[in-house]
Every structure is written in C-alpha cells, then in structure tokens.
C-alpha cells in the first residue's frame, strides 16, 4: 500500500518542522505550507491528500476559511491550534473537522489521532509487519510465519499500537489511555501484564524493549 499523504498548514516554523520530521519518521508523505492563501491555491492543482492538519491562526486565509477549500475534496481535517476556547473547538467540529488538538501537544498524541482519523476514513494500512510477524487488522489475526497466534482483544490492540509506532518509545500511561481509554480505572501494571503475555505468545521478548520507568518500544 502506498504511503498516506498529509497536507500540513502551520505558520510556526518550529512546530511545522517538528510535525514534518515526525510524519516522515512515521512513514507518511506530506506537503507543508505556512500560509492559508498559498495552501488554497495549491489545492486547485493538487488535492490528493488523505488528511489535512490545519492551524487556525494563519497568514492569509485562517484555518476555518481554508477548511472550506479543503472539504471540497473530501479531505479529513484535524485542527491544530493555540486557541483554547470552547467556541473555536465547537465551531471546528460542527463545520465537519474530525478532531481538534490544542498546542502544545505530545507528538505521540498527534500521531495516534492521525491514525484514528485515517482508520475511520478507511485509508490506513490494515496489514502490519515486523520481524516474521504479520498482523491483519481487518481479519483480527496475528501470524508468526505460517502459524496463527491467538491473542486476547486487548493484547491485540496493544500490539497494533506498538507495531504502528515501531522504534518509538511509548509511555505506559499513553498505552493505557489509547487502548483502555481515559475512563479506565486500572493502573499501568495492566500494560505490563499484557506486554508480558504478548512477548510469551509471540516469542518476541527481545523485540519489545522495556524502557525503565517509562514505557515500551517495539524494535524491528
């Protein structure tokens, strides 16, 4: 499957460059603009994007105005903004945005939100591979070579999160929140137990590294 292509419109160089580097590292293609007018003009010629990340306070057209151009091409939008008032968030979501992230934000939070939007849009790769492990998300199967490995539902979700972020350290609390949800009343030991089970069932103890007092990283 080809790489997902993401439009980024953000005028702060530190933020836009940081987003660009992390998108590249995570396997996404991207096109970057720092001006709303320039982005709107470019869309007339090139609108083959799977997702758009739009700042709200931009030179030229602001993010809300630019959104009107973007949605003509059915491109899902995540707003990224320093505006913390609920009115702006409500406006963005009511207009049809998929999500709204307030600066400053953690890179992992942004990447997970991107994945969720792409998945809802049916544009996210459904086959993941590392070492000799193949994960088929649609079929909900995991294979090591030709052998199918049975994982419990939450073990499967933890493995997907690790596999989508290979070579990145994911904090325990981030795994807990993304897999079990923010309303879960357990603690991060739940994550440790599930990681131990995944290692044992897949025989990949050396590939899933424990980062002491922080989290886990899948290498490969």
N, C-alpha and C positions, 0 to 999 in steps of 0.2 A: 504494500500500500504506500502511496506517495506521502510525503510529509504534509502535515496540516500547515496552512498558510495563514498568518495572522497580521492584520493591519494594526499598527501602533501609532496613535496620535497623542503626543505628550511633549510639552514645550520645555520642561525642565531637563537639561542635558544629563544630569546625574541620575535622575530617575529613568529617563528613556534609555540611556546607555545600559543601565543596570538591568532593565527589562529585556533589552535586546540580547545581552550576553546570556542571560538565563534561559531565554527562549531557544537560543542557538544550542546551548549546552543540553537542553532537554529534548532536542530533536525536532524543533519547529522551524519552519521558514518564516520570515517576517519582512515587512516593509515599514519603514519608520518615517513619519512626518512630525514636524514641530509647529505646524500652522494649519488651522482649520480650513482656510481657503485653498491652500495647496493640496490638502488631502481630498477635498471635494472635487477639485479639478481633475486630480489623478484618477478618481473613481470613474470618471466618464470613459476613460480608456482601459482601465484595469480594475475589475471588481471581483476577481476570482479569489475571494478570501473566505476562509472557514469561520473566522471570528474577528471582531474588532475590539481593541482596547482603547477607549476614548477618555482623555482628560476632559473636564468640563470647562475650566477656565483656560481658554486658548487664545492666541493671537488670531485675528480674522474671525471666522465663524467659531462660536463657542461649541462645546460638546453637544449641547442639546440641539442646536441648529444643524450641526454636522450629522447628527443621528438621523435627521430627516433624509439626508442624502444616502446614508449607509443602508437604511432599512428598505430602500427601493430595490436593493439587490438581495434581500432576504439574508443579510449577514447578521448573525447573532452579535449582540453588543454587551460588553461589560464596561461600565463607567468606572474610572479610577480618578479620584478627586480628593482635594483637601477640604471640600465643603462638607461639614459635619451636620448641617441642619437637616432635620427630617423632611422638610418640604422639598429639598432638592432630591433626596433619595426617592421619595414618593413620586415626584414628577418623572424621574428617570424610569422607574419601574412601571408606572402607569402608561408611559409612552411606548413601552414594549421592550425595554432593556432586560437582559437575562439576569444581570447581577450588578452590584454596586459595591465598590471597595474603597474604603477611606484611607488616605495616606496618614501616617506611614503604615506600611503593611509588610508582613513577612513574605519573602519570595515563595516559600512553600505554600502559603495560603493562596497566593495568586495562581500558582501552577495547578493546585487542586481545583480551584474554581474554574480555571480554563478547561480542565479535563471534564468536569461535570457538565459544563455548557456544551462542549463538543460531543460528549456522550449523549446528551438529550437530543442534540441535533442529528444524531446518527453518523457523525463524522470522525469518531475516534476509533483507532485501530483496535480490533477485537481479538487479535492474536498477539500474545506477548511471548518472548523467548529469552532465556538466559541459560548458559551452560547447555545441558541437554534436556532442559525443562521447557515444555510448551504449555502455555495457558490459553485455553479457548474460553473467552468470557461469555460469549453467547451460549455455548454448549455447557458452560459451567463445569469444564473438565480440566484436569491437570495431568500431564503425562511426563514421565521420565523415559526417554527413548520410546519404546512401544508399550511400556507398562503404564496403566492408568493408576494414579494415586488419589485416594479418596480423602478429601479434606472437609471438615465441617464448614458451614457457611461463613462464620466469622474468620476462620483460618484462611479461607479462600479470599475474602476481602482484604485481609492484612497482606497476603502475598501479592495481590494485584497492586496495592499501594506501593509496596517495596519495588515491584518489578517496573512500574511506570516511572519510578524515580531511582533507577539504578545509579550507583556510585554517588548518591546523595545521602547524607545522614538525616534521618527523620526523627525528631524528638518523640519520646514516648507519649507525651500528652497530645501531640499532633495526631499520632496514630489512633489514640483513644478517641479523640474528638471526631476524626474523619470517618472512622469505621463504626464506632458505637454511638456517636452523636453527643452533642453538648449536654443532653439531659440525662446521660448515663451516670449512675451514682457510684460506680465502682472506681477503682484506682488503677494506676499504671501497672500494677502487678498482673492485671488481666492481660496486658500486652505481652509481658514476659512469658506467661504460660503459653499463649498462643504461638509466640515465636519459637519456643522450645518444641512445641508439637509439630510445627512446620519443618523445623530442622530435622527432627527424628523421622517424620514420614517421607520427606523428600531426600534425605541423606545429603543435605547441603550445609552442614554445620559450618564449614569453612567459608562459604559464600555469604552468609548472613553474619556480619560482624557486629558485635556489641560495642558501642561507644560508651564507656563507663560514665554513669551519672547523667547520661543524655538521651541516647536512643539507639537506633539500629541503621545499618547500611547494607544494602544488597550489592555485592560486587560481581562484575562479570560482563 
